[in-house]
Amino acid sequence: MRYRHINNFISLARDRDSGRVFVDPETGEPRIEYSPSDFDRENNLEGIIGLAKIAYVGGATEIRAHIYGLPPFIPNASEQAKHVQDKDPEFTDAAFGKWLQHLRTLGNKPPVSAFGSAHQMGTCRMSASNESGVVDERGSVWGKKNLFVADSSVFPSASGVNPMVTVMSIADWISRGVSKEL
Ligand SMILES: Cc1cc2nc3c(=O)[nH]c(=O)nc-3n(C[C@H](O)[C@H](O)[C@H](O)COP(=O)(O)OP(=O)(O)OC[C@H]3O[C@@H](n4cnc5c(N)ncnc54)[C@H](O)[C@@H]3O)c2cc1C
């Protein structure tokens, strides 16, 4: 009955450390090896704590973090109503502070915590020379004629912020170049 009152938020962080994609020696299929490093995991955890605080000051009646074994936090309404702007509720509401401490102690170590990834890019990176990438500044594949790439794979590196507008601009730039060439 209360489901329609739920809001979901995600803590989105640019990872510092990376994983790898490699060819499976047995099947020949591509395989991904990626576990968030302690540094990246902790950054993400800070994001989750920040989101819980936003939910608290926004008047949430129940806060659930996707941390295995962590019970939901149900704020005491009168404590929550005392919140003053620019004060950190972690230090003004003892029960909330204790819950956040519990969250920190449990942590977000894989595999029990859920991690997702949505902004993969740079697998055919645009480069100044054929040694450091796959396509030139026109999106043309080095050393091949009439083969262009015009999607997020030509990003020289991960942008670290939402990429869609950049994907569209690059596709626009490359397609205009192709059109001119034709
Ligand atoms: C859940 C989610 C949320 C996101 N939210 C945001 C956001 O809020 N803001 C933002 O900026 N970015 C967001 N992104 C990222 C953004 O959507 C992508 O970076 C962007 O769409 C990538 O564009 P693209 O053209 O490289 O690939 P895609 O948009 O994936 O386009 C690839 C196209 O190729 C087609 N295709 C695949 N194989 C073949 C084939 N063999 N033959 C013909 N066609 C094929 C696919 O059907 C698809 O249409 C989000 C991504 C995800 C997954």
The ligand as an SDF file (V2000), in Angstrom:
LIG
                    3D

 53 58  0  0  0  0  0  0  0  0999 V2000
   20.2170    2.7060  -17.2040 C   0  0  0  0  0  0  0  0  0  0  0  0
   20.9900    3.7940  -17.9150 C   0  0  0  0  0  0  0  0  0  0  0  0
   20.7690    5.0980  -17.5710 C   0  0  0  0  0  0  0  0  0  0  0  0
   21.4580    6.1070  -18.2210 C   0  0  0  0  0  0  0  0  0  0  0  0
   21.1950    7.3920  -17.8810 N   0  0  0  0  0  0  0  0  0  0  0  0
   21.8360    8.4020  -18.4930 C   0  0  0  0  0  0  0  0  0  0  0  0
   21.5460    9.7580  -18.1670 C   0  0  0  0  0  0  0  0  0  0  0  0
   20.6880   10.0570  -17.3310 O   0  0  0  0  0  0  0  0  0  0  0  0
   22.2500   10.7290  -18.8000 N   0  0  0  0  0  0  0  0  0  0  0  0
   23.2030   10.4330  -19.7380 C   0  0  0  0  0  0  0  0  0  0  0  0
   23.8150   11.3700  -20.2720 O   0  0  0  0  0  0  0  0  0  0  0  0
   23.4860    9.1580  -20.0660 N   0  0  0  0  0  0  0  0  0  0  0  0
   22.8170    8.1430  -19.4840 C   0  0  0  0  0  0  0  0  0  0  0  0
   23.1000    6.8360  -19.8110 N   0  0  0  0  0  0  0  0  0  0  0  0
   24.1630    6.5680  -20.7790 C   0  0  0  0  0  0  0  0  0  0  0  0
   23.7270    6.7940  -22.2100 C   0  0  0  0  0  0  0  0  0  0  0  0
   22.4320    6.2720  -22.3950 O   0  0  0  0  0  0  0  0  0  0  0  0
   24.7410    6.0710  -23.1020 C   0  0  0  0  0  0  0  0  0  0  0  0
   26.0350    6.5200  -22.7950 O   0  0  0  0  0  0  0  0  0  0  0  0
   24.4700    6.3650  -24.5740 C   0  0  0  0  0  0  0  0  0  0  0  0
   23.1540    6.0010  -24.9130 O   0  0  0  0  0  0  0  0  0  0  0  0
   25.4410    5.5710  -25.4090 C   0  0  0  0  0  0  0  0  0  0  0  0
   25.1490    5.8290  -26.7650 O   0  0  0  0  0  0  0  0  0  0  0  0
   25.6720    4.8740  -27.8800 P   0  0  0  0  0  0  0  0  0  0  0  0
   25.1510    5.4260  -29.1650 O   0  0  0  0  0  0  0  0  0  0  0  0
   27.1330    4.6690  -27.7440 O   0  0  0  0  0  0  0  0  0  0  0  0
   25.0370    3.4520  -27.5590 O   0  0  0  0  0  0  0  0  0  0  0  0
   23.4930    3.0110  -27.4990 P   0  0  0  0  0  0  0  0  0  0  0  0
   22.6040    4.1540  -27.1460 O   0  0  0  0  0  0  0  0  0  0  0  0
   23.4950    1.7870  -26.6530 O   0  0  0  0  0  0  0  0  0  0  0  0
   23.1960    2.6600  -29.0230 O   0  0  0  0  0  0  0  0  0  0  0  0
   23.6390    1.4450  -29.6270 C   0  0  0  0  0  0  0  0  0  0  0  0
   22.5970    1.0730  -30.6560 C   0  0  0  0  0  0  0  0  0  0  0  0
   23.0910    0.0260  -31.4620 O   0  0  0  0  0  0  0  0  0  0  0  0
   22.0660   -0.9110  -31.6360 C   0  0  0  0  0  0  0  0  0  0  0  0
   22.7200   -2.1820  -31.9750 N   0  0  0  0  0  0  0  0  0  0  0  0
   23.4410   -2.9910  -31.1610 C   0  0  0  0  0  0  0  0  0  0  0  0
   23.8930   -4.0560  -31.8670 N   0  0  0  0  0  0  0  0  0  0  0  0
   23.4620   -3.8930  -33.1290 C   0  0  0  0  0  0  0  0  0  0  0  0
   23.6050   -4.6480  -34.3210 C   0  0  0  0  0  0  0  0  0  0  0  0
   24.3040   -5.7800  -34.3590 N   0  0  0  0  0  0  0  0  0  0  0  0
   23.0140   -4.1920  -35.4270 N   0  0  0  0  0  0  0  0  0  0  0  0
   22.3080   -3.0220  -35.4410 C   0  0  0  0  0  0  0  0  0  0  0  0
   22.1420   -2.2650  -34.3200 N   0  0  0  0  0  0  0  0  0  0  0  0
   22.7040   -2.7040  -33.1960 C   0  0  0  0  0  0  0  0  0  0  0  0
   21.3300   -0.9360  -30.3250 C   0  0  0  0  0  0  0  0  0  0  0  0
   20.0250   -1.4600  -30.4760 O   0  0  0  0  0  0  0  0  0  0  0  0
   21.3080    0.5600  -29.9910 C   0  0  0  0  0  0  0  0  0  0  0  0
   20.2160    1.2200  -30.5630 O   0  0  0  0  0  0  0  0  0  0  0  0
   22.3980    5.7950  -19.2130 C   0  0  0  0  0  0  0  0  0  0  0  0
   22.6150    4.4610  -19.5600 C   0  0  0  0  0  0  0  0  0  0  0  0
   21.9270    3.4660  -18.9290 C   0  0  0  0  0  0  0  0  0  0  0  0
   22.1330    2.0320  -19.3440 C   0  0  0  0  0  0  0  0  0  0  0  0
  1  2  1  0
  2  3  1  0
  2 52  2  0
  3  4  2  0
  4  5  1  0
  4 50  1  0
  5  6  2  0
  6  7  1  0
  6 13  1  0
  7  8  2  0
  7  9  1  0
  9 10  1  0
 10 11  2  0
 10 12  1  0
 12 13  2  0
 13 14  1  0
 14 15  1  0
 14 50  1  0
 15 16  1  0
 16 17  1  0
 16 18  1  0
 18 19  1  0
 18 20  1  0
 20 21  1  0
 20 22  1  0
 22 23  1  0
 23 24  1  0
 24 25  2  0
 24 26  1  0
 24 27  1  0
 27 28  1  0
 28 29  2  0
 28 30  1  0
 28 31  1  0
 31 32  1  0
 32 33  1  0
 33 34  1  0
 33 48  1  0
 34 35  1  0
 35 36  1  0
 35 46  1  0
 36 37  1  0
 36 45  1  0
 37 38  2  0
 38 39  1  0
 39 40  1  0
 39 45  2  0
 40 41  1  0
 40 42  2  0
 42 43  1  0
 43 44  2  0
 44 45  1  0
 46 47  1  0
 46 48  1  0
 48 49  1  0
 50 51  2  0
 51 52  1  0
 52 53  1  0
M  END
$$$$
